[in-house]
Amino acid sequence: MPSQAAIPDLFLQLDYQGIVLDYKPGSTTDLYLPIPNPIGQPLQNFLPPSVAVLFQETLAQLSLGEPILSFNHALAVGDETRFYEARLLRVSAQVAIAIIRDITHRKRTEAELTAAKETAIREAALSREANLAKSQFLARMSHELRTPLNAILGFSQLMARDDTLNPTQQNYLGIINQSGNHLLDVINDILDLSKIEAGRITLNEQPFQLHRLLNTVRAMLAMKAADKGLAFHLDLDPFLPIQVEGDEQKLRQVLINLLGNAIKFTDRGLIRLRVWVISPIVDGRMGIEFQVIDTGSGIAPTDQGTLFEPFVQSLRRSDVQEGTGLGLTISQQFVQLMGGVITVKSALEQGTTFAFTLPLKVVVDYASRAPGPLIVTGLAPGQPNYHVLIVEDRETNRYLLEQLLQTVGFNTTAVCDGAEAITAWQETKPDFIWMDLQMPVLDGRDAAREIRALERAQGVSNPVPIAIMTASAFATDEATILALGCNALVRKPYTEKEIFETMAQCLGLTYSYREVLNQGEADLGGSDDRLLQQFHTTPMDWRQRFTQAVLEADGDEVQQLVAQLPLDCSDLANGVLQWLDNFEFETIITVLGL
């Protein structure tokens, strides 16, 4: 007789009344047959009634000609429940064979898999809820942060229109604007993380000065490198274009991420940012390679394959655990979005090089001096008197927009919610409506929808243009807003340029302008020669220290040295400080011939 280990199944020979005619024991016998000899016994004598009924019903079907049937059932064996598969085969008109197999292990595995699947489904649902909550939180935080920023940046722009301000006051306003815009960039960067996760990140390609971006990045990180005793070198191809078109914000974030990592993992030596032209202009685009090189601890080959995965940090330095592990993931996705591929080469204790190449569009129609901003001074002659309805629940923002529009000659009416907006629209018949999105009583969506419905009911042939303002940069679907019948959407904090351009596009109006010289040109009068003359009157030792500080982008040291200049070098001092405020180290180097 074969061993139970070799034949795990129990075989029963049965007639169609359920009488056991013969049996062959298997490993399940002891548990399935509680009697020593089942031959001649009906199944109901040793099986639970419910299981015996299943056998009897299946045998009845076999007696009618079915060749093979099977069913699963459970038996309580001691303190546990075991599961069995019964497979019954028709042998003849009088005899059938039942093969009993213990499937407890399989059933338990299936149950565990089902439980794991249900757990995964629950966790996925919780993850979706968490992502939704995070998105809602970020949208709310974006609104709460952008709303005061709108007032800060808006009023500083409004104050900048005052011709009576002296250069120092203008400089202070410039610093406020720079700081506010930097904070806005930080907010946008945080939102970008969530947009990446949601697959909603997009490019924002605009013309920008490549040299200025690179020098700004150097200025931001050179002092951090110097704090660790590291040299910071910026190597630029002399054939780099001055102005290119691309996503400046994403390129800056990639460079800051890579350079920040290089500084973090380097204890001695240098950090080098090398930017070089590697291919000529084709279809208006030039291949430009960016390399971030360090002499740090290097990355083990086993770590290099997972560097760009989320939340993964290299183990090249066990004592350096700062950071979230997202920087390289974001950098890789940004580079891919911009049309490039990021690579890494590294050797332990020798250093690391991250490199990527971007096809940047070359802007060739730039002037030798970028023109100063054009400020709207009023409506061009011959324009009608436009009446604008402002709907904004925040008093500060409402007052800001009123003052801006009235300054250039618009008549305004201001209300604080959507319900008041409908009443004011009916009473004043405005030429244009600025509508905030989130308001109490009746929000901007519902107010715009109601105004459009009333216009249709009244047969209005020229609906009033409605522009929506929102401080939410994450949750607002522009297509949904425009589908309501609105004409434009402007995100806070807005610039006066956005306000005036939106109205010009919707109303077809034109403005009168005046050009404002760049701050440095206004104060320096464009006289680089005078600055150079003053520079060469300074002591040799001072010039050497100043040159070293500028080349290392050491802003604090430059400020301290400028404070030592005599009064007859005031033009030099003012010029350097203004360039320093804008991180224009390259301009200082060029003008002073360092």
Number of C-alpha atoms within 10 A of each C-alpha: 6 10 10 14 9 9 16 17 21 22 22 21 20 26 21 20 16 23 19 21 17 15 18 14 20 22 17 18 21 12 14 21 15 12 13 8 11 18 16 12 15 17 22 16 12 14 16 13 12 12 15 17 15 16 23 16 13 22 26 15 15 22 19 10 11 14 14 17 15 15 12 15 13 16 16 12 12 8 6 7 10 19 18 20 18 21 18 25 20 23 16 13 12 11 19 23 22 24 19 23 22 23 16 15 11 12 14 13 12 12 12 12 12 12 12 12 12 12 12 13 12 12 13 12 12 12 13 12 12 13 15 12 12 13 18 14 13 20 19 17 18 22 21 13 18 23 19 17 21 22 21 19 23 22 21 19 18 16 15 17 17 10 8 10 13 9 13 11 13 19 17 12 19 19 16 16 19 15 13 18 16 12 15 18 14 13 17 15 15 12 19 21 17 17 15 15 11 11 10 11 16 13 13 12 16 12 15 16 15 17 19 18 17 22 20 20 20 26 23 16 18 25 19 17 24 16 10 14 14 20 16 25 17 17 12 15 12 9 8 16 18 15 19 23 18 21 19 19 16 22 18 14 19 20 19 18 16 21 25 16 16 26 25 18 19 23 16 16 14 20 24 19 24 17 22 18 18 13 13 11 14 11 8 12 17 21 19 21 17 19 23 21 24 28 24 24 20 22 23 15 12 10 14 14 10 13 19 20 15 14 14 16 21 17 13 16 14 7 7 12 12 8 11 10 17 17 24 21 17 22 21 19 19 24 18 15 15 21 13 19 15 19 13 16 14 20 15 14 14 12 21 22 19 18 20 19 24 21 19 21 21 21 16 11 7 12 7 7 8 10 12 13 13 13 16 19 15 17 18 14 9 8 11 10 11 15 18 23 23 26 31 27 20 17 11 16 22 19 15 17 23 19 15 19 19 13 15 16 14 18 16 18 17 21 20 20 24 28 19 16 26 18 13 18 18 13 9 12 14 19 17 21 26 25 30 29 27 20 18 13 10 18 19 26 20 14 21 25 16 16 21 19 13 14 16 12 9 9 10 11 8 7 15 20 17 23 27 23 22 21 26 23 20 21 12 15 11 13 10 11 20 15 10 14 18 23 18 18 22 19 18 25 25 18 16 18 12 12 17 17 16 17 21 13 12 15 14 10 16 18 16 13 14 12 12 14 15 14 17 18 15 11 16 17 12 11 12 16 11 14 21 14 13 17 19 11 11 13 9 11 9 15 16 12 13 20 18 15 18 21 18 22 28 22 20 11 16 20 16 11 16 18 11 11 16 10 9 10 18 14 18 21 21 17 18 21 19 18 16 22 14 16 22 22 24 19 16 19 13 10 13 19 9 14
